[in-house]
Amino acid sequence: MSDDKPNVPQDDGLFLVWEVEAGRDGKSGVTKDEVVAEKDMLDALAAFQHGRGRVRYARLTPAPRGTIYDYWYGSTLITAHRADGVTVSVIGDAWEDTL
C-alpha cells in the first residue's frame, strides 16, 4: 500500500430505513445499525393496536433536481404485522396490502 492509512472498512453508503403504517398513522426512521432499526420499528409498531412495519436497506441517491435526495431501496430485512395488539415478525419481505 502506498499510503499510511490503516486498512479500515469504507462506508458503503447503505442505511437502514424502518417504517410503520397503522391506518392513517405511522412512524419511520433511518439509522446505520440493524439492531437499532429493528428495535425502533417494533417499538413504534407496539404503539398501535393494528399495523405493519418493515426494515430495509436504502441508499441516498440524488433526485432529478439535484439539490434533493431520495432513497433507493434494497432488500427488506424484517417485516412485522400487528393485529389485536399482537405482533408477529418474519425475516425478509412479507409486506402485504392488508390495511
N, C-alpha and C positions, 0 to 999 in steps of 0.2 A: 504494500500500500504506500502511495506516495505522500499522503498527508498524515498528520499526527493525531487525528481524531480517532477515538476508540470506535470499534465496530459495534454500533448500537442499532436496534431496530428503528426504522424510519416510520413516521406517521403516514399511514396509507390513505388518510382522508376519510375513513369509514366512521360513521356514528351509529348509534342505536336509537331509533325513534320508537317510542311507545305511545299508544293511543287507546282510548277507551270511548266507546259510544254507548249511550244509555238513553234511547229515545231522542229527544231534542237536546239532551245534556251530553257532556263529555269532558274529557281532560286529555292532555298529551304532554310529552316532554322529550327532551333529547339529552343523551349522555354518551360517554365513550366506554361505559362499564356495563357489561352484560348483566351482572348480578343486580346492580342498581336499577337498570331498566326494567327487569322482571319484577323486582320488589315494588318499584313505583307504580307500575301498571297494575299489579294485583291489589295494592293499597287503594289506588284510585277506583278500581272496579268494585272493591268491597264497600264503597260509599253508596252504591246503588243497589236497589233490590233486583233489577234485571239489567243486563247489558252484555257487551262483548269487548274484548281487548286483545291487543297483539303487540309484539315487539319484533321489529325487523331492522335489517341493516339499511343504511342510507348513506349517500354521498352528496355533498353540496355541488351543484352544477349551476353555471350562470344561466339566468333566464334570458329570453330573447333580447331584452332591452339592455342587458349588460351590467346594470347597477343593482339589480335584484337577483337574489339567488333562489334556487328551488332545490328540492331533493330528488335525486334519482334513487328509487327504492330497489333494494335487493331482496334476498330471501328472508322469509319470516322464521324467527327462532322459536317462538312460542305463541300460542293462541289460547285465549280463555273465554269461556261463556259463563254468565251468571244468570240463574233463574231462581226465583223464590228464595233469594238470599244465600244460595249455594253456588260456589264457583268450581268449575271443572276446567283444568288446563291440559293442553296437549302440546307435545313438541311438534313444531312445524306449522304449516299453514292450514288452518281449519276455519278460516274467516267465512262465515255463512251469512247470507242475507235473511236473517230470521227476525229482525226487528221491524 
